[in-house]
Amino acid sequence: MPFTNPTTVTPCHQFTGLVEPGRGMGAPRLADPTILARLRDLLGFPVEPGTLNLRLPKPWESPLTPSYLAAEEIDPDWEARTAQAGYLWNRVLIAGRYQGVVAQADEPDYPANLVELLSEVHLRQTLDLRDGDPISFTVVPTETV
């Protein structure tokens, strides 16, 4: 479902990255109905299983203060299973029309220019994306959702 709430954004709020393959951790974990329900409650919208990995041209620095989601808020053994202590995240508008979040894992050696998009739609299918394709997202204030 397209995200239609009005937002005021400036060019510094928009980012473009290249789609790249992930490590295969997102889809199986997000396929768990309990995890999906928990993320829906935490983020405020239903999340499509899986994440879309984007390589940015430079290290990610959010223009707005990010929220932090600790791994144990998702599931008590999330950190043990993923080596990720949590996630810095912001609300985003993806490709100008889909609500989602941009997240960066709190994990040793996590690349500074790698982010993951979670969305209400399966982005690869909906936007016909392949590895290497560019996709843009706009960071929006939480209040606009």
ABEGO torsion letter per residue (X at the ends): XBBABBBBBBAAABBBBBBBBBAGAAAAAAABAAAAAAAAAAAGBBBBBEBBBBBBABBBBBABBBBBBBAAAABAAAAAAAGBAEBBBBBBBBGGABBBBBBBBBBBGBBAABBBBBBABBAAAAAGBBBGBBBBBBBBBAAAX
